[in-house]
């Protein structure tokens, strides 16, 4: 494959079990621009959860796919995603991260929009001619939005496939995650925000990579042992491609997730409550699915930029690439609605202890990815990264089939978009 006349970017030699990625894709500004146009503009992207805007007037602001947006619960009860840019001269109409408001007023010239996006106030409106129409100057919206079981997604591509079709086999895994809540899910107050000096695709790989667990996170595993976690039972696990670039690793390791194995540090009361939850899930879904929900951990990647970590805690993580070697990350704790205070405390402790910016895992991971990015300064001399593990047998949780799923979709979108651009220029 070639993109804009560049060298081949991905080698996918399935006959010989070789899969390699050219390291130029991690350092090239040209590639990042192709990704913005061909991938982020043509995919479904996570915005937030409906529980973050529970009441009429509630809003949050985010950067999604390189655009500023507002997720707003309108006075009419509808949750919308609005482009956070005044239709007058372009300034952001909302500069707060969250809150409750009946309207958004642009600080530049005081144009005012209600929380449904309608233009309701124009100072000195008489200065405009007869062709001026407020109804044509409402806040704009992305081409598509959808609400999947409380999770809000957008796409800037009006022709994109419906979200459920886009999910492919990731739908079944996402449903398993969401089904663990008997009364539905919500986002706990607060978030994690951090940035680091590495390419965004390295975070995709790392988030669904079971191979690095024992070497990179040795300290955390020793900590779990010190708390009484049971490492005697053999760990079962696998890595799977889910279609359309999505992938997952699933395993039964003792990772401290509230739905999975009880840990002595949680106390005997929690042990009994966990057993009761499992019984109710078995009654609702059957023993096999209840076992999958409660005893298995998951790292799910929804292409291109959403990770749902159903380990230690239930963490939703997304990001925005700013430069080839820099990205900004946001993460939230997703929790079952109406769970007890002790359960919430355990979950949020895990949210911070492992996946938090100062936790056991995230600093280790970011140090590794920073180191990779520094190594890519020699990408002319060491051109290729190898992602071949598991190509010649059924993939277990330490293999890389889930990463190859991402790279195949990535290369298809980069090549298709580049070919279309070349045709337009010709």
C-alpha positions in Angstrom: 0.0 0.0 0.0 1.1 3.6 -0.6 -0.3 6.9 0.7 0.4 10.0 -1.3 3.4 8.4 -3.0 4.9 7.3 0.3 6.6 4.0 0.9 4.4 1.0 1.9 3.1 1.6 5.4 1.7 -1.8 6.4 3.0 -5.2 5.5 0.3 -7.9 6.0 1.8 -11.2 4.9 -0.7 -13.7 6.3 0.9 -16.7 4.4 4.2 -16.2 6.2 2.8 -14.8 9.4 4.5 -11.4 9.1 2.8 -8.1 10.0 4.8 -4.9 10.2 4.0 -1.2 10.4 6.4 1.5 9.0 7.4 3.7 11.8 7.0 6.8 9.7 3.3 6.7 10.6 4.2 7.6 14.2 6.2 10.7 13.3 4.8 12.2 10.1 2.7 15.4 10.2 1.4 14.4 6.7 0.1 11.1 8.1 -1.6 12.9 11.0 -3.4 15.2 8.5 -4.5 12.1 6.5 -5.8 10.6 9.8 -7.8 13.7 10.7 -9.4 13.7 7.2 -9.8 10.0 6.5 -10.3 8.5 9.9 -11.6 11.0 12.5 -13.8 12.7 10.0 -15.3 9.4 8.8 -15.8 7.4 12.1 -18.1 7.3 15.0 -16.5 9.1 18.0 -17.4 9.0 21.6 -18.8 12.2 23.1 -20.0 11.3 26.6 -22.7 9.6 28.6 -26.3 10.8 29.1 -25.8 10.7 32.9 -23.4 13.6 32.6 -26.3 15.9 31.5 -29.0 14.4 33.6 -31.2 17.4 33.9 -32.6 20.0 31.5 -30.0 22.7 31.1 -27.1 20.5 32.0 -24.1 20.6 29.6 -20.5 19.5 29.2 -18.0 20.8 26.6 -15.5 18.5 24.9 -13.1 18.4 22.0 -14.1 15.5 19.8 -12.4 14.7 16.5 -10.6 18.1 16.6 -13.8 20.1 17.0 -15.2 21.9 20.1 -18.6 20.5 21.0 -21.3 21.0 23.6 -23.4 18.0 24.8 -26.5 19.8 26.0 -29.7 18.6 27.7 -32.2 21.0 26.1 -35.3 22.5 27.7 -37.3 20.2 25.5 -35.8 17.1 27.2 -33.6 16.1 24.2 -29.9 15.6 24.5 -28.0 17.2 21.6 -24.5 17.6 20.4 -23.8 21.2 19.2 -20.7 22.6 17.5 -19.3 25.1 20.1 -18.7 27.9 17.6 -20.8 31.0 17.2 -22.4 31.3 13.8 -21.5 35.0 13.8 -17.7 35.2 13.9 -16.7 31.8 15.3 -15.9 32.3 18.9 -16.8 29.5 21.3 -20.2 30.3 22.8 -19.5 28.2 26.0 -16.1 28.4 27.7 -17.0 26.4 30.8 -16.3 22.6 31.1 -19.7 21.8 32.5 -22.7 23.4 34.2 -26.4 24.2 33.8 -27.6 27.0 31.6 -30.8 28.0 29.8 -28.7 29.7 27.1 -25.2 30.2 25.8 -24.0 33.8 25.1 -21.0 34.4 22.9 -18.7 36.8 24.9 -17.4 38.5 21.6 -20.6 40.1 20.3 -23.2 38.7 22.7 -25.1 36.6 20.2 -27.2 34.3 22.4 -28.4 30.7 21.8 -30.8 28.7 23.8 -29.7 25.3 25.1 -31.3 23.7 22.1 -29.0 25.7 19.8 -31.5 28.2 18.5 -30.3 31.8 18.0 -32.5 33.8 20.3 -30.6 37.1 20.8 -28.8 39.5 18.4 -27.8 42.9 19.8 -28.8 45.7 17.5 -30.6 43.3 15.1 -32.1 46.3 13.2 -28.6 46.8 11.7 -29.1 43.7 9.5 -30.9 43.7 6.2 -34.2 42.1 5.2 -32.5 38.8 4.1 -31.2 38.2 7.7 -32.8 35.1 9.1 -32.1 34.0 12.7 -33.4 30.5 12.0 -30.6 29.9 9.5 -28.0 30.8 12.1 -28.6 28.3 14.9 -25.6 26.5 16.4 -24.6 23.8 14.0 -24.6 20.1 14.8 -22.4 17.1 13.6 -23.8 15.2 10.6 -24.8 12.3 12.8 -25.4 11.6 16.5 -26.6 8.5 18.3 -27.4 7.3 21.8 -26.4 3.7 22.4 -27.5 2.5 25.9 -26.7 5.9 27.3 -23.4 6.4 25.5 -23.5 9.4 23.1 -21.5 9.2 19.8 -21.1 11.5 16.8 -19.9 11.4 13.3 -19.0 14.2 10.9 -19.7 11.9 8.0 -23.4 12.1 6.8 -22.9 8.9 4.8 -21.5 6.8 7.6 -23.1 3.4 8.4 -25.5 3.2 11.3 -23.8 2.9 14.6 -24.9 -0.7 15.4 -23.5 -1.9 12.0 -20.3 0.1 12.7 -19.8 -1.7 16.0 -19.8 -5.1 14.2 -18.8 -7.8 16.8 -17.8 -5.1 19.3 -21.6 -4.7 20.0 -21.7 -8.1 21.8 -18.7 -7.2 24.0 -20.0 -3.7 24.8 -23.4 -5.2 25.8 -21.6 -7.7 28.1 -19.9 -4.8 29.8 -23.1 -2.7 30.1 -25.2 -5.7 31.3 -23.3 -5.9 34.6 -25.4 -3.0 35.9 -28.8 -4.1 37.0 -30.3 -0.5 36.8 -28.1 0.9 34.0 -24.8 2.8 33.9 -23.8 6.3 34.8 -20.6 8.3 34.9 -19.2 9.1 38.4 -18.4 12.8 39.0 -14.9 13.9 38.0 -12.5 12.9 35.3 -8.9 12.2 34.6 -7.1 14.5 32.1 -3.5 14.1 31.1 -1.3 14.4 28.1 2.0 12.9 26.9 4.6 13.0 24.2 3.7 10.0 22.0 1.6 9.1 19.0 -2.1 8.3 19.5 -1.8 4.9 17.8 0.7 3.8 20.4 -2.1 4.3 23.0 -4.4 2.2 21.0 -1.9 -0.6 20.9 -1.0 -0.4 24.5 -4.6 -0.3 25.7 -5.4 -3.7 24.2 -1.9 -5.3 24.7 -1.8 -8.2 27.1 1.8 -9.0 26.3 3.3 -6.2 28.4 1.4 -6.9 31.6 4.0 -9.0 33.4 7.0 -7.0 32.4 5.7 -3.4 32.5 3.3 -3.8 35.4 5.3 -6.1 37.6 4.9 -3.7 40.6 1.1 -3.8 40.4 1.0 -7.5 40.3 3.2 -7.7 43.4 0.9 -5.2 45.1 -2.1 -7.5 44.3 -0.3 -10.5 45.8 0.4 -8.5 48.9 -3.4 -7.8 49.4 -4.2 -11.5 49.1 -5.3 -11.7 45.5 -5.5 -15.3 44.3 -2.9 -16.0 41.6 -3.1 -19.8 42.0 -5.9 -20.4 39.5 -4.7 -20.6 35.8 -5.6 -17.5 33.8 -7.8 -18.0 30.8 -7.8 -15.5 28.1 -7.9 -14.6 24.4 -7.4 -11.7 22.0 -10.0 -11.1 19.3 -10.5 -8.9 16.2 -14.1 -7.6 16.2 -14.4 -6.2 12.7 -14.2 -2.6 11.5 -11.0 -2.0 13.4 -12.3 -2.9 16.8 -10.6 -5.4 19.1 -10.6 -6.9 22.6 -8.6 -8.8 25.1 -10.5 -10.8 27.7 -9.1 -12.8 30.6 -9.9 -14.2 34.0 -6.9 -12.8 35.9 -7.4 -11.5 39.5 -7.4 -7.8 38.6 -9.5 -6.5 41.5 -12.7 -5.6 39.5 -15.7 -5.4 41.8 -17.8 -7.8 39.7 -15.0 -10.4 39.6 -13.1 -12.1 42.3 -13.6 -10.9 45.9 -10.4 -9.6 47.6 -9.8 -9.9 51.3 -9.2 -6.2 51.7 -12.8 -5.5 50.7 -14.3 -7.2 53.8 -16.7 -10.1 54.2 -19.8 -8.0 53.7 -18.8 -7.2 50.1 -18.2 -10.9 49.5 -21.8 -11.7 50.2 -23.1 -8.8 48.1 -21.0 -10.0 45.2 -22.5 -13.4 45.4 -26.0 -12.0 45.4 -25.3 -9.9 42.3 -24.0 -12.9 40.5 -27.2 -14.9 41.4 -29.4 -12.1 40.1 -27.4 -11.9 36.8 -27.7 -15.6 36.4 -31.4 -15.4 36.8 -31.6 -12.7 34.2 -29.1 -13.9 31.6 -28.4 -17.5 32.4 -25.3 -19.1 34.0 -23.0 -18.8 31.0 -23.5 -15.1 30.3 -23.4 -14.3 34.0 -20.0 -16.0 34.3 -18.8 -14.0 31.3 -20.1 -10.7 32.9 -18.7 -11.3 36.4 -15.6 -13.5 36.1 -14.0 -12.1 32.9 -12.1 -8.8 32.5 -12.0 -6.9 29.2 -10.1 -4.2 27.4 -12.3 -3.2 24.5 -11.2 -0.9 21.7 -13.9 0.8 19.6 -12.2 2.2 16.6 -10.6 4.7 16.4 -10.4 6.4 19.8 -12.5 4.8 22.5 -11.2 2.3 25.1 -13.6 0.7 27.7 -11.4 -0.9 30.3 -13.6 -3.4 32.2 -10.7 -4.3 34.6 -9.9 -3.0 38.1 -12.6 -0.4 37.6 -14.8 0.3 34.6 -13.0 3.1 32.8 -14.0 5.0 29.6 -11.0 6.6 27.9 -10.8 8.7 24.8 -8.2 11.1 23.3 -7.4 13.8 20.8 -4.1 13.8 18.8 -2.6 17.3 18.8 0.7 16.5 17.0 2.4 13.3 15.7 4.1 13.1 19.1 1.6 14.6 21.4 -2.0 13.7 22.5 -4.5 14.7 25.2 -6.4 12.0 27.1 -9.6 12.1 29.0 -11.0 9.3 31.2 -14.1 8.7 33.3 -15.3 6.1 35.8 -18.4 4.4 34.6 -20.4 2.8 37.4 -23.7 0.9 37.9 -26.4 3.4 38.7 -27.6 3.3 42.3 -24.7 1.2 43.6 -24.0 1.3 47.3 -21.5 3.7 48.8 -19.0 0.9 49.7 -19.1 -0.4 46.1 -18.6 3.1 44.7 -15.6 3.6 47.0 -14.0 0.4 45.9 -14.6 1.2 42.2 -13.2 4.7 42.5 -10.2 3.6 44.5 -9.4 1.1 41.6 -10.0 3.9 39.1 -7.2 5.9 40.7 -5.0 3.1 41.9 -4.4 1.4 38.6 -5.5 3.6 35.7 -5.2 7.0 37.3 -2.4 9.4 36.0 -0.6 8.7 39.3 -1.6 5.1 39.7 0.3 1.9 39.2 -0.3 1.4 35.5 -0.6 4.7 33.7 2.8 6.1 34.6 4.4 2.8 33.5 2.5 2.8 30.2 3.2 6.4 29.5 6.9 5.9 30.2 6.9 3.0 27.7 5.1 5.0 25.0 7.3 8.0 25.5 10.3 5.7 25.1 8.9 4.3 21.9 8.4 7.8 20.5 12.0 8.7 21.4 13.1 5.5 19.6 11.2 6.5 16.5 13.6 9.3 16.0 15.7 6.6 14.4 12.8 5.5 12.1 14.9 6.0 9.0 17.4 3.4 10.3 15.0 1.1 12.1 11.9 1.3 9.8 9.5 -1.3 11.0 7.6 -2.3 14.1 6.6 -5.9 14.3 3.0 -6.9 15.2 3.1 -10.5 14.1 2.6 -12.3 17.4 -0.2 -14.9 17.2 -0.6 -14.8 13.4 0.1 -18.5 13.0 -2.2 -19.9 15.8 -5.4 -19.0 17.6 -4.6 -15.8 19.5 -4.4 -15.9 23.3 -4.5 -12.7 25.4 -0.8 -12.0 24.9 -1.1 -12.0 21.1 -1.7 -9.2 18.7 -4.6 -10.1 16.5 -6.7 -7.3 18.1 -4.0 -4.8 17.1 -3.8 -6.1 13.5 -7.5 -5.5 13.3 -6.9 -1.8 14.1 -4.1 -1.5 11.6 -6.0 -3.2 8.8 -8.8 -0.7 9.2 -6.4 2.2 9.6 -4.5 1.3 6.4 -7.7 0.8 4.4 -9.0 4.3 5.4 -5.7 6.0 4.8 -5.3 4.4 1.4 -9.0 4.9 0.3 -8.8 8.6 1.3 -5.5 9.1 -0.4 -6.7 7.5 -3.6 -9.8 9.7 -3.6 -7.7 12.7 -3.1 -5.4 11.8 -6.0 -8.4 11.3 -8.2 -9.8 14.7 -7.3 -6.4 16.4 -8.0 -6.1 14.5 -11.4 
